[in-house]
């Protein structure tokens, strides 16, 4: 029992400690690809430490919701990320690692953040909130359709069970899974406010989505939101690795060597995803806001088509 709790604790600590490193890696690599020096690899850790030491300035018109929202957003995102198998399957809390439950936790975090964006009453917060809800109205249904596809293939919505089925030779190459992969990539870009949906480095008020909702935050509140954003990016990277590249995951009851191999494989997969994200963002421009529904609509249609193909023939 103690060993099982320790393994679960390692996973919870892993996603929390590795999330800022992934963010810093993507930023540094993007700068190198653009022939700039860029920030140091560990700069996100320094930023978080600096913000935690600063006083949180709160507007007079802010309610208790504005103060509580950063902690709720961080807690919901961290729990969702900790439920995704990273280096091993069958951990003690793997029974709750359900794809639909993770989608619900992310929806809870978004709900709290959008309420906080409206709480102060600034125009920028209202603009960012309206755009965030527009993106969510397309991204969440697409995520549910992706859950339908993988659950129909694997016979379960539990991530550990899906990863175990994906490792079998009976799965093979399926058109529906390819559609689900493309749809999940589109949703991940939108949910993490990445290019082409949003630019995480922008400070232009007319183009901001995520940043517009957090302009009023400072100090430890902003640190919680920044850390939650990094954890969310790692969460989607872990989802991609777990659902479509589960190689190296230590099975239930395996020894220390298998877990070490799982940690090395997870690090390699997250690094590869970070490299692909940096290359993609440096080779494409941000799209206009009114084109985002069409971009997310493609993910939703891919989810619908993949589900229909599975109902037509389970071999597709």
Secondary structure, 3 states (H helix, E strand, C coil): CHHHHHHHHHHHHHHHHHHHHHHHHHHHHHHHHCCCCCCCCCHHHHHHHHHHCCCCCCCCCCCHHHHHHHHHHHHHHHHHHHHCCCCECCCCCHHHCEHHHHHHHHHHHHHHHHHHHHHCCCHHHHHHHHHHHHHHHHHHHHHHHHHHHHHHHHCCCEHHHHHHHHCCCCCCCCHHHHHHHHHHHHHHHHHCCCCCCCCCCCCCCCCCCHHHHCCCCCHHHHHHHHHHHHHHHHHHHHHHHHHHCCCCCECCCCCHHHHHHHHHHHHHHHHHHHHHHHHHHHCCCCCCHHHHHHHHHHHHHHHHHHHHHHHHCCCC
